[in-house]
Amino acid sequence: MRYRSRVTAPAALIGTAAVLGGGTTAYAAPGPDGAPAPETLGDPVFPALGNDGYRVGSYHLDLSYDPTTTLVDGTATLELRTTQALTRLSLDSLGLDVRTVRVGGRAAAFEQVDEKLRITPVRALPAGARVTVCVTYSADPRRKLAHTAWVPTPDGFAICPQPDSAHTVFPCNDHPSDKADFTFRLTVPATLRAVANGSLVCTENLSGDRTAYTYRSRSPIATELVQITVGDYVVKERGGPHGLPLRDVVPVARAEALEPALALTPGLVEWLEARLGAYPFETYGLLPCNSDDPAAFDFTGLETQTLTLYKPNFLLQPEPKIGSHMMHELVHSYFGNSVSPATWADLWLNEGHADFYGLLYRYERGWADSLGLTTLEARMKDTYARGDQWRRSSGPVAAPNAANLFDSQRYLGGVLVLYALRRLIGEDAFHAVERAFLARHRNSSASTEDYIAVATQVGGQDVSGFLRDWLYGTTTPRMPGHPDWTVTPVTPALTAPRRAAGTARWHENSATL
């Protein structure tokens, strides 16, 4: 069982987290018999998300889908380790009809309050204990909730948990700093196919013309990166670089039309491996969700681990229209999946890197971007001019809030930071920093401060002050090597792209689209 110590927010953000969510300092130290576990990990963006007092080592999700009722029956079994003595612990949970909870094999009392499932075991749990928690429940993928990961389709469902909705699918410690091993057993009618993260390890033919598929991931997964899908799908397999197995989960009726896009993946992986090293997981592929509903989910692609979710019609376009964004999503296998954000304030590490390499891939191929520009330098000059306005309307790059989390500042603003660092330390040192960061924090979570530390240790000079100015400053610093670049003065008429009115999330600020 893996035990991962909590990675805290940067010092500049801890005060915000404490004010918003109380933080763990708001709770008294446990007495000899324990105390209720804190119902927060002090995230500066989502202070109510996650729970302290334990860490999860593994999840086993056993889900059964009934197409006649479109309901899901589930059993979530969590293997966890307590980090303090506990009289009560909590899981994140919303919209789940919980039937039973067992702790260590014994029935436990429970209550659902807001988005927490509070569990009181028969006996207090000592610090350092390894504990099994088993929750049986049912879920309706079509239930209207304040936010949800479920994506209903005509023949089943997929899920899009990012950033804070995995707990509408299964009870969990829903924070990327608590990554865990996952296995999935998915039971569906034999006419449908069920797929999840990782590799297929078992197929069972059951009575009643039903089939159970079991998947296991070799690497830990953050809850926001879980993918479970059911539908009329075919799994298409092909070889990738160095024998990497690639598998795409494709609607049967669209398989032929989508093949040109799916066939691009081996070349994308090869290009990225030359820059960031070997692909970090056991497989990769695409999941064009079997839905044409424009409101099914509010983004084009989502980097669920080993299986990227897409709107299918996006992938029907010619390569110059899709290749750059396909690279963006693939980059997340490294930045975001292999190395997950320690807090949601560290999102720029995911999105900035994904756009950085996605744009490099675009410009190498001579594809103009959405502004008609054909070089990274030209796009960065344009972005630099917007810098102060974005800092005013969306906050510094590494200091978002829940409302502006997915604004362009986390995407192109993050690219601008990486471009500035590369200008300062040189291309060779920059590549060394990137690989060292990925190697040091593989299969874990890392913060902005962790990236700054690696950049200083590997980049050949102390860049801590330089990067903090770029990441947390309220004004845009000078660009190394470009003294002629200027920032447009802030005026009320200038606005950064913001999320559409009435939507909970908006992911369409990537420059690779």
C-alpha positions as CSV (number, residue, x, y, z in Angstrom):
1,M,0.0,0.0,0.0
2,R,1.4,3.4,-0.9
3,Y,1.4,6.1,1.7
4,R,1.9,9.5,0.4
5,S,2.5,12.5,2.6
6,R,0.3,15.5,2.0
7,V,1.8,18.2,-0.2
8,T,0.8,21.6,1.2
9,A,-0.1,24.7,-0.8
10,P,2.6,27.4,-1.4
11,A,3.2,29.7,1.5
12,A,1.6,32.6,-0.4
13,L,-1.7,30.7,-0.6
14,I,-1.9,29.1,2.8
15,G,-3.5,32.1,4.4
16,T,-6.3,32.1,1.8
17,A,-7.0,28.4,2.4
18,A,-7.2,28.9,6.1
19,V,-9.6,31.8,5.8
20,L,-11.8,30.0,3.2
21,G,-11.9,26.5,4.6
22,G,-10.5,26.7,8.1
23,G,-7.6,24.4,7.1
24,T,-6.4,21.6,9.3
25,T,-5.2,24.1,11.9
26,A,-8.9,24.8,12.8
27,Y,-9.1,21.4,14.4
28,A,-7.8,20.5,17.8
29,A,-5.2,17.7,18.1
30,P,-6.9,14.4,18.7
31,G,-7.1,13.0,22.2
32,P,-6.0,9.5,23.2
33,D,-9.2,8.1,21.7
34,G,-9.1,10.2,18.5
35,A,-11.2,12.9,17.0
36,P,-13.3,13.4,13.9
37,A,-11.1,13.7,10.8
38,P,-10.9,17.2,9.3
39,E,-13.3,17.5,6.4
40,T,-10.9,19.5,4.3
41,L,-7.4,19.4,2.9
42,G,-7.2,23.2,2.8
43,D,-7.2,23.5,-0.9
44,P,-7.0,27.2,-1.8
45,V,-9.5,26.9,-4.7
46,F,-11.9,24.2,-3.4
47,P,-11.5,24.4,0.4
48,A,-14.3,21.9,1.1
49,L,-12.8,19.3,-1.2
50,G,-11.0,16.3,0.3
51,N,-10.6,15.0,3.8
52,D,-7.7,14.7,6.2
53,G,-6.8,12.1,8.9
54,Y,-6.1,9.3,6.4
55,R,-4.7,8.6,3.0
56,V,-6.2,6.1,0.5
57,G,-4.0,3.4,-0.9
58,S,-6.5,1.8,-3.3
59,Y,-10.0,1.8,-4.6
60,H,-11.9,-1.2,-5.9
61,L,-15.1,-0.1,-7.7
62,D,-17.7,-2.7,-8.5
63,L,-20.4,-1.1,-10.7
64,S,-23.4,-2.7,-12.4
65,Y,-25.4,-0.8,-15.1
66,D,-29.0,-1.5,-15.9
67,P,-30.1,0.0,-19.2
68,T,-33.8,-0.5,-18.5
69,T,-33.7,1.9,-15.5
70,T,-30.4,3.6,-16.5
71,L,-29.3,3.3,-12.9
72,V,-25.9,2.2,-11.5
73,D,-25.5,-0.1,-8.4
74,G,-22.1,0.3,-6.9
75,T,-19.8,-1.0,-4.2
76,A,-16.7,1.1,-3.4
77,T,-14.1,-0.6,-1.4
78,L,-11.3,1.7,-0.1
79,E,-8.1,0.5,1.6
80,L,-6.8,3.4,3.6
81,R,-4.3,4.2,6.3
82,T,-5.0,6.6,9.1
83,T,-2.6,9.5,9.8
84,Q,-4.1,10.2,13.2
85,A,-6.4,8.6,15.7
86,L,-10.0,8.9,14.5
87,T,-13.4,8.6,16.0
88,R,-15.0,9.5,12.6
89,L,-13.9,9.9,9.0
90,S,-15.5,11.4,6.0
91,L,-15.6,10.8,2.3
92,D,-16.7,13.2,-0.4
93,S,-20.1,12.2,-1.8
94,L,-22.9,13.9,-3.7
95,G,-26.0,12.5,-5.3
96,L,-25.2,8.9,-4.2
97,D,-27.9,6.9,-2.5
98,V,-25.8,5.1,0.2
99,R,-27.3,1.9,1.6
100,T,-24.6,0.5,3.8
101,V,-21.1,1.3,5.2
102,R,-18.7,-1.2,6.7
103,V,-15.4,-0.4,8.4
104,G,-13.1,-3.3,8.9
105,G,-15.9,-5.6,8.0
106,R,-18.3,-4.3,10.7
107,A,-21.4,-2.1,10.0
108,A,-20.7,1.5,10.7
109,A,-23.1,4.4,11.3
110,F,-23.1,7.1,8.6
111,E,-24.8,10.3,7.6
112,Q,-24.8,12.4,4.4
113,V,-24.3,16.1,5.0
114,D,-23.8,18.5,2.1
115,E,-21.1,16.8,0.0
116,K,-19.7,14.6,2.8
117,L,-20.4,11.1,3.8
118,R,-19.6,11.0,7.5
119,I,-18.7,7.5,8.8
120,T,-18.5,6.6,12.5
121,P,-16.9,3.1,13.1
122,V,-17.9,1.0,16.0
123,R,-14.5,1.6,17.6
124,A,-12.1,4.5,17.2
125,L,-9.3,4.0,14.7
126,P,-5.7,4.3,15.9
127,A,-3.1,6.3,14.1
128,G,-1.3,4.3,11.4
129,A,-4.0,1.7,11.1
130,R,-4.7,0.0,7.8
131,V,-8.5,0.0,7.4
132,T,-11.0,-1.3,4.8
133,V,-14.0,0.9,4.2
134,C,-16.8,-0.6,2.0
135,V,-19.8,1.5,0.8
136,T,-22.7,0.1,-1.2
137,Y,-24.8,2.7,-3.0
138,S,-26.8,3.4,-6.2
139,A,-26.6,6.4,-8.6
140,D,-28.6,7.9,-11.3
141,P,-26.4,9.3,-14.1
142,R,-29.3,11.6,-15.2
143,R,-29.9,13.1,-11.8
144,K,-29.7,16.9,-11.7
145,L,-27.1,18.0,-9.3
146,A,-25.2,21.3,-8.6
147,H,-22.4,19.7,-10.5
148,T,-21.8,16.2,-11.8
149,A,-19.3,14.0,-13.5
150,W,-21.9,11.8,-15.3
151,V,-22.3,12.1,-19.0
152,P,-25.4,10.2,-20.0
153,T,-25.5,8.8,-23.6
154,P,-28.2,7.1,-25.6
155,D,-26.6,3.7,-24.8
156,G,-25.0,4.3,-21.4
157,F,-22.6,6.9,-20.0
158,A,-19.1,8.2,-19.6
159,I,-17.7,10.4,-16.9
160,C,-15.8,13.7,-16.7
161,P,-14.8,14.2,-13.0
162,Q,-12.5,17.2,-13.4
163,P,-12.1,19.2,-11.2
164,D,-14.3,18.3,-8.3
165,S,-17.0,15.8,-9.4
166,A,-15.6,12.3,-9.0
167,H,-17.6,12.0,-5.8
168,T,-20.8,12.1,-7.8
169,V,-19.8,8.7,-9.2
170,F,-18.2,7.0,-6.2
171,P,-17.5,8.0,-2.6
172,C,-13.8,9.1,-2.4
173,N,-11.2,11.4,-1.0
174,D,-11.7,13.7,-4.0
175,H,-8.4,15.6,-4.2
176,P,-5.5,15.1,-6.6
177,S,-3.0,15.1,-3.7
178,D,-4.4,11.7,-2.5
179,K,-3.7,9.5,-5.6
180,A,-4.4,5.8,-5.2
181,D,-4.4,2.5,-7.0
182,F,-7.6,1.6,-8.8
183,T,-9.4,-1.6,-10.0
184,F,-12.8,-1.6,-11.7
185,R,-15.3,-4.4,-12.1
186,L,-18.0,-3.2,-14.5
187,T,-21.1,-5.4,-15.2
188,V,-23.2,-4.6,-18.2
189,P,-25.6,-6.4,-20.7
190,A,-23.6,-8.5,-23.1
191,T,-24.7,-6.2,-26.0
192,L,-22.7,-3.3,-24.4
193,R,-19.1,-2.8,-23.7
194,A,-17.7,-1.3,-20.4
195,V,-14.2,0.3,-20.3
196,A,-12.2,2.0,-17.6
197,N,-8.7,3.3,-16.9
198,G,-5.8,0.9,-17.2
199,S,-5.7,-2.5,-18.8
200,L,-8.4,-5.2,-19.1
201,V,-7.4,-8.1,-16.8
202,C,-10.5,-10.2,-16.7
203,T,-13.7,-10.8,-18.7
204,E,-16.5,-12.8,-17.1
205,N,-19.6,-14.1,-18.9
206,L,-22.4,-14.1,-16.3
207,S,-26.0,-15.4,-16.1
208,G,-28.7,-13.2,-17.5
209,D,-26.7,-12.5,-20.6
210,R,-24.4,-10.1,-18.8
211,T,-20.7,-9.5,-18.9
212,A,-18.3,-8.2,-16.3
213,Y,-15.1,-6.5,-17.3
214,T,-12.3,-5.9,-14.8
215,Y,-9.6,-3.2,-15.4
216,R,-6.6,-2.4,-13.3
217,S,-4.2,0.5,-13.5
218,R,-0.5,-0.1,-12.9
219,S,0.0,3.5,-11.7
220,P,-1.9,5.5,-9.0
221,I,-4.7,7.7,-10.3
222,A,-6.1,11.0,-9.0
223,T,-9.9,10.8,-8.5
224,E,-10.4,13.6,-11.1
225,L,-8.7,11.4,-13.7
226,V,-10.9,8.3,-13.4
227,Q,-12.8,7.2,-16.5
228,I,-15.7,4.7,-16.7
229,T,-17.7,4.3,-19.8
230,V,-20.5,2.0,-21.0
231,G,-22.0,1.9,-24.5
232,D,-22.1,0.3,-27.9
233,Y,-18.3,0.6,-28.3
234,V,-15.6,-1.3,-30.1
235,V,-12.1,-1.4,-28.7
236,K,-9.5,-0.8,-31.5
237,E,-6.0,-1.8,-30.7
238,R,-2.8,-0.8,-32.4
239,G,0.9,-0.6,-31.7
240,G,2.7,2.6,-30.5
241,P,6.4,3.5,-30.2
242,H,8.6,0.9,-28.5
243,G,5.7,-1.6,-28.4
244,L,3.4,0.6,-26.4
245,P,-0.2,-0.8,-26.6
246,L,-2.7,1.7,-27.8
247,R,-6.4,1.2,-27.5
248,D,-9.2,3.4,-28.6
249,V,-12.8,3.0,-27.4
250,V,-15.0,4.0,-30.3
251,P,-18.7,4.1,-31.0
252,V,-19.4,1.2,-33.3
253,A,-21.3,3.4,-35.7
254,R,-18.5,5.9,-35.9
255,A,-15.5,3.6,-36.0
256,E,-14.7,4.0,-39.7
257,A,-15.2,7.8,-39.8
258,L,-13.0,8.3,-36.8
259,E,-10.1,6.1,-37.9
260,P,-8.0,9.0,-39.6
261,A,-7.9,10.8,-36.2
262,L,-7.2,7.7,-34.2
263,A,-4.3,6.7,-36.5
264,L,-2.5,10.0,-35.5
265,T,-1.7,8.8,-32.0
266,P,1.5,6.8,-32.6
267,G,3.1,9.8,-34.3
268,L,2.0,12.1,-31.5
269,V,3.5,9.8,-28.8
270,E,6.8,9.5,-30.7
271,W,7.1,13.3,-31.0
272,L,6.4,13.8,-27.3
273,E,8.7,11.0,-26.1
274,A,11.6,12.7,-27.9
275,R,11.1,15.7,-25.6
276,L,9.7,14.4,-22.3
277,G,10.9,10.8,-22.2
278,A,9.1,7.5,-22.3
279,Y,5.3,7.6,-22.1
280,P,4.6,7.0,-18.3
281,F,1.7,4.5,-18.4
282,E,0.9,1.0,-19.7
283,T,-1.5,2.2,-22.5
284,Y,-3.0,5.2,-24.2
285,G,-6.0,5.9,-26.4
286,L,-9.0,8.0,-27.2
287,L,-12.6,7.7,-26.1
288,P,-14.9,9.7,-28.5
289,C,-18.0,9.7,-26.3
290,N,-21.1,8.4,-28.0
291,S,-23.0,11.6,-27.8
292,D,-23.6,14.6,-30.1
293,D,-25.3,16.7,-27.4
294,P,-23.3,20.0,-27.4
295,A,-24.1,20.3,-23.7
296,A,-22.9,16.8,-22.8
297,F,-19.7,18.3,-21.4
298,D,-18.3,21.8,-21.6
299,F,-14.9,21.1,-23.2
300,T,-13.5,19.4,-26.3
301,G,-11.2,16.8,-24.6
302,L,-10.5,15.7,-21.1
303,E,-7.3,13.9,-20.0
304,T,-8.8,11.0,-18.0
305,Q,-5.7,8.7,-17.3
306,T,-4.8,6.4,-20.2
307,L,-8.0,7.2,-22.0
308,T,-8.7,10.8,-23.2
309,L,-12.4,11.7,-23.5
310,Y,-13.4,13.6,-26.6
311,K,-16.4,15.1,-28.4
312,P,-16.6,12.8,-31.4
313,N,-17.3,15.4,-34.0
314,F,-14.2,17.4,-33.1
315,L,-12.1,14.4,-34.2
316,L,-13.8,14.2,-37.6
317,Q,-11.9,17.4,-38.8
318,P,-8.7,17.4,-40.8
319,E,-5.4,16.9,-39.0
320,P,-4.4,20.6,-38.9
321,K,-7.6,21.3,-37.0
322,I,-7.1,18.6,-34.4
323,G,-3.5,17.6,-34.1
324,S,-2.4,20.4,-31.8
325,H,-5.1,19.8,-29.3
326,M,-4.6,16.0,-29.5
327,M,-1.0,16.8,-28.5
328,H,-2.3,19.0,-25.7
329,E,-4.3,16.2,-24.2
330,L,-1.4,13.7,-24.6
331,V,0.9,16.0,-22.7
332,H,-1.4,15.7,-19.8
333,S,-0.3,12.1,-19.4
334,Y,2.9,13.6,-18.1
335,F,1.8,17.0,-16.6
336,G,-1.4,16.4,-14.8
337,N,-1.7,12.6,-14.7
338,S,1.8,11.2,-14.0
339,V,2.5,14.3,-11.9
340,S,-0.7,15.7,-10.5
341,P,-1.3,19.1,-9.0
342,A,-0.8,19.3,-5.3
343,T,-3.6,21.8,-5.1
344,W,-6.0,23.2,-7.7
345,A,-4.0,26.5,-7.5
346,D,-1.2,24.5,-9.3
347,L,-3.4,23.9,-12.4
348,W,-1.1,26.0,-14.6
349,L,1.4,23.2,-14.4
350,N,-1.1,21.0,-16.2
351,E,-2.5,23.4,-18.7
352,G,0.5,25.6,-19.3
353,H,2.6,22.6,-20.2
354,A,-0.1,21.1,-22.4
355,D,-0.5,24.3,-24.4
356,F,3.3,24.8,-24.6
357,Y,4.0,21.5,-26.3
358,G,0.7,21.6,-28.2
359,L,1.7,24.9,-29.7
360,L,5.2,23.8,-30.5
361,Y,3.8,20.8,-32.3
362,R,1.5,23.1,-34.3
363,Y,4.1,25.6,-35.3
364,E,6.6,22.9,-36.3
365,R,4.1,21.7,-38.8
366,G,3.3,25.1,-40.2
367,W,-0.3,25.2,-39.0
368,A,-1.5,28.7,-38.2
369,D,-3.2,29.1,-34.9
370,S,-6.6,30.7,-34.2
371,L,-5.0,34.2,-34.4
372,G,-3.3,33.4,-37.8
373,L,0.1,33.3,-36.1
374,T,2.7,30.7,-37.1
375,T,5.5,30.9,-34.5
376,L,5.6,30.5,-30.7
377,E,7.5,33.8,-30.5
378,A,4.7,35.7,-32.3
379,R,2.0,34.1,-30.1
380,M,4.0,34.9,-26.9
381,K,4.4,38.5,-27.9
382,D,0.6,38.8,-28.3
383,T,0.1,37.0,-25.0
384,Y,2.6,39.2,-23.3
385,A,0.7,42.3,-24.3
386,R,-2.4,40.9,-22.5
387,G,-0.5,40.1,-19.4
388,D,-1.5,42.8,-17.0
389,Q,-5.2,42.7,-18.1
390,W,-5.3,38.9,-17.4
391,R,-3.6,39.4,-14.0
392,R,-6.3,41.9,-13.2
393,S,-9.3,39.9,-14.4
394,S,-8.1,36.3,-13.7
395,G,-5.5,36.8,-11.0
396,P,-1.8,35.8,-11.2
397,V,-1.0,32.6,-13.1
398,A,-0.7,30.4,-9.9
399,A,-3.3,32.1,-7.8
400,P,-6.7,31.2,-9.3
401,N,-10.1,30.9,-7.6
402,A,-13.0,28.6,-8.4
403,A,-14.7,31.1,-10.8
404,N,-11.6,31.8,-13.0
405,L,-9.8,28.5,-12.6
406,F,-10.0,27.6,-16.3
407,D,-9.5,31.1,-17.7
408,S,-6.8,31.7,-20.3
409,Q,-4.4,32.7,-17.6
410,R,-3.9,29.1,-16.6
411,Y,-3.3,28.0,-20.2
412,L,-1.6,30.7,-22.3
413,G,-0.5,32.5,-19.1
414,G,1.2,29.3,-18.1
415,V,2.8,29.0,-21.5
416,L,4.2,32.6,-21.2
417,V,5.9,31.6,-17.9
418,L,7.5,28.6,-19.4
419,Y,8.6,30.6,-22.4
420,A,10.2,33.2,-20.1
421,L,12.0,30.5,-18.2
422,R,13.4,29.0,-21.4
423,R,14.5,32.4,-22.6
424,L,16.3,33.0,-19.3
425,I,18.1,29.6,-18.8
426,G,18.4,28.4,-22.4
427,E,16.8,25.5,-24.2
428,D,19.0,22.7,-23.0
429,A,18.7,23.7,-19.3
430,F,14.9,24.0,-19.8
431,H,14.6,20.5,-21.2
432,A,16.7,19.2,-18.3
433,V,14.3,20.9,-15.8
434,E,11.3,19.5,-17.5
435,R,12.6,15.9,-17.4
436,A,13.9,16.2,-13.9
437,F,10.6,17.5,-12.5
438,L,8.7,14.6,-14.2
439,A,11.2,12.0,-12.9
440,R,11.2,13.4,-9.3
441,H,7.5,13.5,-8.9
442,R,6.3,10.6,-11.1
443,N,3.2,8.9,-9.7
444,S,2.8,11.6,-7.1
445,S,1.5,15.2,-6.8
446,A,3.6,18.3,-7.0
447,S,3.2,22.0,-6.3
448,T,4.3,25.2,-8.0
449,E,7.0,25.4,-5.3
450,D,8.2,22.0,-6.2
451,Y,8.6,23.1,-9.8
452,I,10.4,26.2,-8.7
453,A,12.8,24.1,-6.6
454,V,13.6,21.7,-9.5
455,A,14.1,24.7,-11.9
456,T,16.6,26.2,-9.4
457,Q,18.4,23.0,-8.7
458,V,18.7,21.8,-12.3
459,G,18.5,25.0,-14.4
460,G,22.0,26.3,-13.4
461,Q,20.9,29.4,-11.5
462,D,18.5,30.5,-8.7
463,V,15.3,31.2,-10.6
464,S,13.1,31.2,-7.5
465,G,12.5,35.0,-7.4
466,F,12.2,35.1,-11.2
467,L,9.5,32.4,-11.3
468,R,7.6,33.8,-8.3
469,D,7.4,37.2,-9.9
470,W,5.9,35.6,-13.1
471,L,3.6,33.2,-11.2
472,Y,2.3,35.4,-8.3
473,G,3.0,39.0,-9.4
474,T,0.2,41.4,-10.1
475,T,2.1,43.0,-13.0
476,T,3.9,41.3,-15.9
477,P,7.7,41.1,-15.5
478,R,10.1,42.0,-18.4
479,M,10.6,39.3,-20.9
480,P,14.2,38.1,-21.1
481,G,15.8,38.8,-24.5
482,H,12.8,41.0,-25.6
483,P,13.3,44.5,-24.1
484,D,11.1,45.8,-26.9
485,W,8.0,43.8,-25.9
486,T,5.4,46.0,-24.1
487,V,2.3,45.3,-22.0
488,T,-1.0,46.9,-23.0
489,P,-2.2,49.2,-20.3
490,V,-5.2,47.9,-18.4
491,T,-8.5,49.4,-19.4
492,P,-12.1,48.4,-18.6
493,A,-12.7,47.6,-22.3
494,L,-10.1,44.8,-22.3
495,T,-11.3,41.5,-20.8
496,A,-9.8,38.1,-20.7
497,P,-11.9,35.2,-22.0
498,R,-14.2,34.1,-19.2
499,R,-16.5,31.1,-18.7
500,A,-19.9,31.2,-20.3
501,A,-22.7,32.5,-18.2
502,G,-24.5,29.8,-16.3
503,T,-21.9,27.1,-16.7
504,A,-20.0,25.6,-13.8
505,R,-16.8,25.0,-15.7
506,W,-15.4,26.2,-19.0
507,H,-12.4,24.5,-20.6
508,E,-12.2,26.1,-24.0
509,N,-9.3,28.6,-23.3
510,S,-6.6,26.3,-24.8
511,A,-4.6,28.0,-27.5
512,T,-4.3,24.6,-29.2
513,L,-8.0,24.6,-30.3
